[in-house]
Amino acid sequence: MCLAIPMRIQSIDGLTARCEAKGVLRDVSLYLLQDEPPLVGDYVMISLGNAIQKVSETDARLAWELFDQILAEIGN
């Protein structure tokens, strides 16, 4: 099973985007989104270093709320 993490695009250089989530920065490939290229400020789901789909800011926040709840339960 793979888990995709929502991240916000900070900058783009060709097919590589610098993305941020919760203070963590990662360089990710935009290769799979060439048909509908994302823009700086867009939210994308990241799996194995690849942006696999664009998502709304609302969906990205909801995903992080769920991840935070899961992590809180694991920590208890």
Backbone as JSON, one array per atom type, in Angstrom:
{
  "sequence": "MCLAIPMRIQSIDGLTARCEAKGVLRDVSLYLLQDEPPLVGDYVMISLGNAIQKVSETDARLAWELFDQILAEIGN",
  "N": [[0.84, -1.17, 0.0], [0.52, 2.22, -0.8], [1.03, 5.55, 0.33], [-0.19, 8.73, -0.21], [0.82, 12.08, 0.15], [-0.36, 15.32, 0.82], [0.97, 18.29, -0.55], [2.15, 21.69, -0.87], [3.02, 23.56, -3.71], [5.97, 25.34, -3.95], [7.9, 26.33, -5.72], [8.79, 26.0, -9.19], [10.8, 24.24, -11.49], [11.24, 23.42, -14.55], [10.37, 20.12, -14.85], [10.42, 19.65, -12.18], [9.35, 20.25, -8.92], [9.52, 22.29, -6.04], [8.26, 21.5, -3.01], [6.14, 22.0, -0.09], [5.15, 20.91, 3.13], [3.86, 21.12, 6.3], [6.21, 22.37, 7.2], [8.23, 20.87, 6.07], [10.34, 20.48, 3.33], [10.47, 19.31, -0.02], [11.84, 18.11, -3.08], [10.06, 17.31, -5.91], [8.9, 15.22, -8.6], [7.19, 16.37, -11.47], [6.46, 14.97, -13.62], [4.34, 13.13, -14.1], [2.18, 14.79, -14.31], [2.12, 16.22, -16.65], [0.16, 16.66, -18.62], [-1.67, 18.36, -17.47], [-0.33, 20.74, -16.19], [0.66, 21.74, -12.92], [0.64, 24.81, -10.98], [2.68, 27.25, -9.26], [1.83, 27.44, -5.89], [-0.31, 25.72, -6.07], [-1.83, 22.73, -4.74], [-0.66, 19.44, -4.43], [-0.82, 15.87, -4.55], [1.59, 13.76, -3.24], [3.44, 10.93, -3.99], [5.87, 8.58, -3.46], [7.87, 10.4, -4.31], [6.74, 11.59, -6.52], [4.47, 13.87, -7.98], [1.15, 13.12, -8.11], [-1.47, 13.92, -8.51], [-3.47, 16.89, -8.75], [-4.94, 18.69, -6.04], [-7.55, 20.3, -4.16], [-7.12, 23.1, -1.91], [-8.71, 22.79, 0.32], [-9.19, 19.98, 0.36], [-6.56, 19.13, 0.76], [-6.06, 20.16, 3.33], [-8.0, 18.73, 4.8], [-7.04, 16.12, 4.5], [-4.6, 16.33, 5.93], [-5.64, 16.85, 8.47], [-6.84, 14.39, 9.03], [-4.54, 12.72, 8.98], [-3.17, 13.82, 11.17], [-4.94, 13.11, 13.23], [-4.75, 10.33, 13.14], [-2.03, 9.98, 13.78], [-2.06, 11.02, 16.36], [-3.61, 9.11, 17.68], [-2.0, 6.86, 17.44], [0.11, 7.64, 19.0], [-0.94, 7.49, 21.53]],
  "CA": [[0.0, 0.0, 0.0], [1.25, 3.48, -0.85], [0.34, 6.67, 0.93], [0.11, 10.01, -0.86], [0.83, 13.19, 1.09], [-0.59, 16.6, 0.15], [2.0, 19.31, -0.38], [1.93, 22.92, -1.64], [4.15, 23.87, -4.58], [6.64, 26.61, -3.64], [8.57, 26.79, -6.94], [8.85, 24.99, -10.26], [11.92, 24.33, -12.41], [11.02, 22.35, -15.52], [9.46, 19.09, -14.34], [10.68, 19.46, -10.76], [8.73, 21.26, -8.06], [9.89, 22.34, -4.61], [6.98, 21.47, -2.31], [6.21, 22.12, 1.36], [4.05, 20.47, 3.98], [4.2, 21.09, 7.73], [7.58, 22.82, 7.39], [9.16, 19.97, 5.39], [10.49, 20.77, 1.9], [10.89, 18.19, -0.85], [11.81, 18.27, -4.53], [9.25, 16.21, -6.45], [8.74, 15.19, -10.05], [5.89, 16.72, -12.05], [6.38, 14.23, -14.88], [3.03, 12.5, -14.29], [1.14, 15.81, -14.47], [2.46, 17.02, -17.83], [-1.04, 17.02, -19.39], [-2.32, 19.47, -16.77], [0.74, 21.16, -15.28], [0.28, 22.57, -11.78], [1.28, 26.11, -10.86], [3.13, 27.61, -7.92], [0.69, 27.68, -5.01], [-1.23, 24.59, -6.14], [-1.61, 21.58, -3.87], [-0.57, 18.18, -5.16], [-0.61, 14.67, -3.75], [2.92, 13.23, -3.52], [3.66, 9.51, -3.68], [7.18, 8.09, -3.92], [8.61, 11.47, -4.96], [6.05, 12.06, -7.72], [3.15, 14.49, -7.86], [0.27, 12.22, -8.87], [-2.7, 14.62, -8.88], [-3.73, 18.16, -8.08], [-6.08, 18.67, -5.13], [-7.9, 21.62, -3.65], [-6.56, 23.42, -0.6], [-9.61, 22.18, 1.31], [-8.91, 18.55, 0.41], [-5.24, 18.96, 1.37], [-6.21, 20.39, 4.78], [-8.74, 17.6, 5.37], [-6.13, 14.97, 4.55], [-3.68, 16.53, 7.04], [-6.4, 16.67, 9.72], [-6.95, 12.94, 9.25], [-3.21, 12.21, 9.33], [-2.88, 14.26, 12.54], [-5.75, 12.3, 14.13], [-4.16, 8.99, 13.16], [-0.78, 10.05, 14.53], [-2.4, 11.22, 17.77], [-4.06, 7.82, 18.21], [-0.84, 5.97, 17.52], [0.93, 8.11, 20.11], [-1.6, 7.25, 22.84]],
  "C": [[0.88, 1.23, 0.0], [0.38, 4.58, -0.25], [0.77, 7.93, 0.21], [-0.08, 11.13, 0.16], [0.57, 14.49, 0.34], [0.51, 17.6, 0.48], [1.66, 20.5, -1.27], [3.19, 23.23, -2.43], [4.68, 25.27, -4.26], [7.32, 27.21, -4.88], [8.62, 25.63, -7.93], [10.05, 25.3, -11.15], [11.8, 23.16, -13.38], [9.98, 21.37, -15.0], [9.74, 18.74, -12.88], [10.06, 20.61, -9.98], [9.3, 21.15, -6.65], [8.57, 22.48, -3.87], [7.19, 21.5, -0.81], [4.96, 21.57, 2.0], [4.55, 20.41, 5.41], [5.67, 21.43, 7.99], [8.64, 21.95, 6.73], [9.16, 20.31, 3.9], [11.0, 19.54, 1.17], [10.89, 18.63, -2.31], [11.08, 17.05, -5.09], [9.13, 16.34, -7.96], [7.31, 15.55, -10.44], [5.62, 15.95, -13.33], [4.98, 13.66, -15.13], [1.9, 13.5, -14.5], [1.39, 16.72, -15.67], [1.23, 17.47, -18.62], [-1.79, 18.19, -18.78], [-1.35, 20.01, -15.72], [0.23, 22.04, -14.13], [1.09, 23.87, -11.77], [1.79, 26.3, -9.43], [1.9, 27.98, -7.09], [-0.34, 26.58, -5.03], [-0.84, 23.53, -5.11], [-1.62, 20.32, -4.72], [-0.38, 17.04, -4.17], [0.71, 14.05, -4.21], [3.0, 11.78, -3.08], [4.99, 9.09, -4.29], [7.94, 9.14, -4.73], [7.99, 12.02, -6.22], [4.74, 12.74, -7.35], [2.21, 13.66, -8.73], [-1.07, 12.84, -9.22], [-2.77, 15.94, -8.13], [-4.94, 17.97, -7.17], [-6.35, 20.09, -4.67], [-7.22, 21.84, -2.31], [-7.4, 22.79, 0.5], [-9.34, 20.69, 1.46], [-7.55, 18.28, 1.06], [-5.33, 19.15, 2.88], [-6.95, 19.23, 5.45], [-7.85, 16.36, 5.5], [-5.17, 15.12, 5.73], [-4.38, 16.42, 8.38], [-6.55, 15.19, 10.05], [-5.61, 12.33, 9.64], [-2.87, 12.57, 10.77], [-3.68, 13.43, 13.55], [-5.17, 10.89, 14.26], [-2.89, 8.98, 14.0], [-1.03, 10.26, 16.02], [-2.84, 9.91, 18.41], [-2.91, 6.84, 18.37], [0.02, 6.33, 18.73], [0.33, 7.83, 21.47], [-1.44, 5.84, 23.31]]
}
